[in-house]
Amino acid sequence: MTKIKTHSRQELDINFFTAFTAALVLTVIIYILFLPLKESYVGVLLYQRGLTQYFTVFFASLVAVISINKYLKIQTEQKVLKKIGLPEKISFDNHKSAQLIHIQEDFAQSDSMITGRLARILNAYILSGSRKIVTELALDDSSFYLSASESSYALPRILVWAIPLLGFIGTVLGISSAVNGFNGFLDNSAEIEQIKEGIGTVTSGLAVAFDTTLLALLLSVAVMIPLVLVERMESQLLLATEIYINDHILPRLKENNEPQESILNNDTLIQTVNKAIDNKLPTKEELIQPIKDALPTPQDLINPAEIYAKEAAKNLLEQFIHQFHEISAKEIELINSLKQINKTILEDRDNFLQTFGQQNDLNHSIIINIKELVDLVKQNNEDNSHSLNEKTQVISSELSKAALSLEEKVISLEKSSAKIAELNQLQSSLEKVVEVLNNVGEMQKTLSNIQDKIELLQPTLQDLSKPRIIRLVEQIEQ
């Protein structure tokens, strides 16, 4: 007999250790890439906003790695589903044919989830030859893969849920830092520099609070959308696999061990059973009478109960008396302990009163010393006040003299200012006289120039004053 190779269920899950390592490497790469941009807003968001940012980026990287691996596996399975196919010429009438065994072994050698399911279905059909059993196996596989698919997304869903929580934790830490900084700012708000430092502490804490939440929400949205899309693709893949099995595999299987139809009529069978019950089974009275005979009378039940109650009461009384004696002994011990405690309290009270009296004497002596110190301070204050009064009088007399001299100087300054004003007026009048004199000199120069020019014109005027003869000459042009 040919040995059939079976195939275990192949899930679409991924190795957690591999995903964890890849996410860690991806986180390190992200921080290395953004290291030159450390002073930018994104760099500050990644490097300077607390420890929660590193965990947020790592969780987001882990979800991204899981989503990418899932996507690659789903793409591979979709390609297998498109390529797979059973030829129509293969007959499923003989469930132990060599062709079916060969196809089942080919499917079993593959690592694909779809071929694994087909191998299990064909294996069940080859072994049982029953389409009903194969259908139940297909339904069982369908439930298994749906549950496995749902459980495989538990970790990324938890991580997507945890990323905003990390942001909120960072928010709480930032607000706590801001509140602490604000308290310190209120305590040390005397100088400007301290106020600036306090305001900087408060604003930096608030920046941490809001930036951690911002990064967490952004990364949560960024990884949640691809995760939902990948989960939808996997659901579609499982649905397509179910459709292929139900449409192309199960209808071609044959039922080789169908049960024969029953030759009995249901109505006849029911009537026969009812008659047998009526003829063979006893009536109600016949069933109840043996029970009545077997049961004891009420008195038979009451007598043992009375005996048991008496014995129980006796035992209870004995236990009560025993416990009462024990309680009495404990009470005596407690009274002795209370007496001892009372004695100790009295001794402590006497010691306290003695110590209190000594303390009162000490306080009285301290009060006397304080009074003497107060009197001495008062005497010193009176002497100091007397000397201060004398010095104040001397200073006030000197200040009055200085005020008088200052007043005299002010009066002399006012007189000097009046004389200076008069001198300024005199100077302005002299300047006007000088200006007039300058104008007179210029007029004299002008008159002398005019006189010189007149003297130069006199010969010409004399010539013009002499009589003249004017001749007219007519000439004909040639």
Rosetta blueprint (number, residue, H / E / L):
1 M L
2 T L
3 K L
4 I L
5 K L
6 T L
7 H L
8 S L
9 R L
10 Q L
11 E L
12 L L
13 D L
14 I L
15 N L
16 F H
17 F H
18 T H
19 A H
20 F H
21 T H
22 A H
23 A H
24 L H
25 V H
26 L H
27 T H
28 V H
29 I H
30 I H
31 Y H
32 I H
33 L H
34 F L
35 L L
36 P L
37 L L
38 K L
39 E L
40 S L
41 Y H
42 V H
43 G H
44 V H
45 L H
46 L H
47 Y H
48 Q L
49 R L
50 G L
51 L L
52 T H
53 Q H
54 Y H
55 F H
56 T H
57 V H
58 F H
59 F H
60 A H
61 S H
62 L H
63 V H
64 A H
65 V H
66 I H
67 S H
68 I H
69 N H
70 K H
71 Y H
72 L H
73 K H
74 I H
75 Q H
76 T H
77 E H
78 Q H
79 K H
80 V H
81 L H
82 K H
83 K H
84 I L
85 G L
86 L L
87 P L
88 E L
89 K L
90 I L
91 S L
92 F L
93 D L
94 N L
95 H L
96 K L
97 S L
98 A H
99 Q H
100 L H
101 I H
102 H H
103 I H
104 Q H
105 E H
106 D H
107 F H
108 A H
109 Q H
110 S L
111 D L
112 S L
113 M H
114 I H
115 T H
116 G H
117 R H
118 L H
119 A H
120 R H
121 I H
122 L H
123 N H
124 A H
125 Y H
126 I H
127 L H
128 S H
129 G L
130 S L
131 R H
132 K H
133 I H
134 V H
135 T H
136 E H
137 L H
138 A H
139 L H
140 D H
141 D H
142 S H
143 S H
144 F H
145 Y H
146 L H
147 S H
148 A H
149 S H
150 E H
151 S H
152 S H
153 Y L
154 A H
155 L H
156 P H
157 R H
158 I H
159 L H
160 V H
161 W H
162 A H
163 I H
164 P H
165 L H
166 L H
167 G H
168 F H
169 I H
170 G H
171 T H
172 V H
173 L H
174 G H
175 I H
176 S H
177 S H
178 A H
179 V H
180 N H
181 G H
182 F H
183 N H
184 G H
185 F H
186 L H
187 D H
188 N L
189 S L
190 A L
191 E L
192 I H
193 E H
194 Q H
195 I H
196 K H
197 E H
198 G H
199 I H
200 G H
201 T H
202 V H
203 T H
204 S H
205 G H
206 L H
207 A H
208 V H
209 A H
210 F H
211 D H
212 T H
213 T H
214 L H
215 L H
216 A H
217 L H
218 L H
219 L H
220 S H
221 V H
222 A H
223 V H
224 M H
225 I H
226 P H
227 L H
228 V H
229 L H
230 V H
231 E H
232 R H
233 M H
234 E H
235 S H
236 Q H
237 L H
238 L H
239 L H
240 A H
241 T H
242 E H
243 I H
244 Y H
245 I H
246 N H
247 D H
248 H H
249 I H
250 L H
251 P H
252 R H
253 L L
254 K L
255 E L
256 N L
257 N L
258 E L
259 P L
260 Q L
261 E L
262 S L
263 I L
264 L L
265 N L
266 N H
267 D H
268 T H
269 L H
270 I H
271 Q H
272 T H
273 V H
274 N H
275 K H
276 A H
277 I H
278 D H
279 N H
280 K H
281 L L
282 P L
283 T L
284 K H
285 E H
286 E H
287 L H
288 I H
289 Q H
290 P H
291 I H
292 K H
293 D H
294 A H
295 L L
296 P L
297 T L
298 P H
299 Q H
300 D H
301 L H
302 I H
303 N H
304 P H
305 A H
306 E H
307 I H
308 Y H
309 A H
310 K H
311 E H
312 A H
313 A H
314 K H
315 N H
316 L H
317 L H
318 E H
319 Q H
320 F H
321 I H
322 H H
323 Q H
324 F H
325 H H
326 E H
327 I H
328 S H
329 A H
330 K H
331 E H
332 I H
333 E H
334 L H
335 I H
336 N H
337 S H
338 L H
339 K H
340 Q H
341 I H
342 N H
343 K H
344 T H
345 I H
346 L H
347 E H
348 D H
349 R H
350 D H
351 N H
352 F H
353 L H
354 Q H
355 T H
356 F H
357 G H
358 Q H
359 Q H
360 N H
361 D H
362 L H
363 N H
364 H H
365 S H
366 I H
367 I H
368 I H
369 N H
370 I H
371 K H
372 E H
373 L H
374 V H
375 D H
376 L H
377 V H
378 K H
379 Q H
380 N H
381 N H
382 E H
383 D H
384 N H
385 S H
386 H H
387 S H
388 L H
389 N H
390 E H
391 K H
392 T H
393 Q H
394 V H
395 I H
396 S H
397 S H
398 E H
399 L H
400 S H
401 K H
402 A H
403 A H
404 L H
405 S H
406 L H
407 E H
408 E H
409 K H
410 V H
411 I H
412 S H
413 L H
414 E H
415 K H
416 S H
417 S H
418 A H
419 K H
420 I H
421 A H
422 E H
423 L H
424 N H
425 Q H
426 L H
427 Q H
428 S H
429 S H
430 L H
431 E H
432 K H
433 V H
434 V H
435 E H
436 V H
437 L H
438 N H
439 N H
440 V H
441 G H
442 E H
443 M H
444 Q H
445 K H
446 T H
447 L H
448 S H
449 N H
450 I H
451 Q H
452 D H
453 K H
454 I H
455 E H
456 L H
457 L H
458 Q H
459 P H
460 T H
461 L H
462 Q H
463 D H
464 L H
465 S H
466 K L
467 P L
468 R L
469 I L
470 I L
471 R L
472 L L
473 V L
474 E L
475 Q L
476 I L
477 E L
478 Q L
